Each structure stands twice: as C-alpha cells, then as structure tokens.
C-alpha cells in the first residue's frame, strides 16, 4: 500500500510505503497489478497534504502507467460525469471519453458504473454524476 499520509494500521501481508503518487518509488514496469480506488480524482487539489496542481490527476495516471508491468492489470475507480468537472473542496469527475484517452495505450477489459445505488454495465451520460469502475491491461 502506498499513500502520501502515514497510516497507523498493521495487517498481516500488508506493507506500507509513504510516498507521493506523482513520484512513485518503483521501477518502470515493476508492478503486476495495481488497484486505485477513489484516489485519482483527489490528486492536485491539496486536500490530503498534496500540492496544488491543476494536472495532478493526469500526472498520477501517467505515473501509474509507468510502473504497471507489461501484461499488468489496473483496477481503478473514479467519478464520472457529463464533462470534466471539479467539485470545490472535494474531487474531480471525468467524462468517459477523457478517461479512455488518459489511460491509452492500456486496453480496456471491463467497465461498470454506479449511478446512485444502481450498478450498470454501460456509461449513461444522461444519468450525470456516478462512479466508473475500470479494468485496464497494459499491452
């Protein structure tokens, strides 16, 4: 587990590294599987001790792609909306098309969406804000 904030948690088989997602202390292509659940949308907004950066989310995605191993899996969730938006003092949300562009050249394996309390298979722009769940694979 990597986080910018120290964690006071001890679990068997869990190790912790204090680090910034914009500069991961990992070698290129060294991680076979990465999970990032509701993180990317907060990067660069300064809410969790990180520096303000209008392109924080994009830079974090580039760093994740850098450390993901060839044939590696990425499981990620992030807010989706009708357009790229910043919700003041909270998080960003992204249009699906922009998400797919940011994660190129990773191959999209599966996607699901949560709108309110409903899990659906397809992005629905008409439903507005939701959470996108994505499985990508690095070629």
Secondary structure in CASP SS format (residue, H / E / C, confidence):
PFRMAT SS
TARGET T0000
AUTHOR 0000-0000-0000
METHOD secondary structure of the structure
MODEL  1
X C 1.00
X E 1.00
X E 1.00
X C 1.00
X C 1.00
X C 1.00
X C 1.00
X C 1.00
X C 1.00
X C 1.00
X C 1.00
X C 1.00
X C 1.00
X C 1.00
X C 1.00
X C 1.00
X E 1.00
X E 1.00
X C 1.00
X C 1.00
X H 1.00
X H 1.00
X H 1.00
X C 1.00
X C 1.00
X C 1.00
X C 1.00
X C 1.00
X C 1.00
X C 1.00
X E 1.00
X E 1.00
X E 1.00
X E 1.00
X E 1.00
X E 1.00
X E 1.00
X C 1.00
X C 1.00
X H 1.00
X H 1.00
X H 1.00
X C 1.00
X C 1.00
X C 1.00
X C 1.00
X C 1.00
X C 1.00
X C 1.00
X C 1.00
X C 1.00
X C 1.00
X C 1.00
X C 1.00
X C 1.00
X H 1.00
X H 1.00
X H 1.00
X H 1.00
X H 1.00
X H 1.00
X H 1.00
X H 1.00
X H 1.00
X H 1.00
X H 1.00
X H 1.00
X E 1.00
X E 1.00
X E 1.00
X E 1.00
X E 1.00
X E 1.00
X E 1.00
X E 1.00
X E 1.00
X E 1.00
X E 1.00
X E 1.00
X E 1.00
X C 1.00
X C 1.00
X C 1.00
X C 1.00
X E 1.00
X E 1.00
X E 1.00
X C 1.00
X C 1.00
X C 1.00
X E 1.00
X E 1.00
X E 1.00
X E 1.00
X C 1.00
X H 1.00
X H 1.00
X H 1.00
X H 1.00
X H 1.00
X H 1.00
X H 1.00
X C 1.00
X C 1.00
X C 1.00
X C 1.00
X E 1.00
X E 1.00
X E 1.00
X E 1.00
X E 1.00
X E 1.00
X E 1.00
X E 1.00
X E 1.00
X C 1.00
X C 1.00
X E 1.00
X E 1.00
X E 1.00
X C 1.00
X C 1.00
X C 1.00
X C 1.00
X H 1.00
X H 1.00
X H 1.00
X C 1.00
X C 1.00
X E 1.00
X E 1.00
X E 1.00
X E 1.00
X E 1.00
X E 1.00
X E 1.00
X E 1.00
X C 1.00
X C 1.00
END
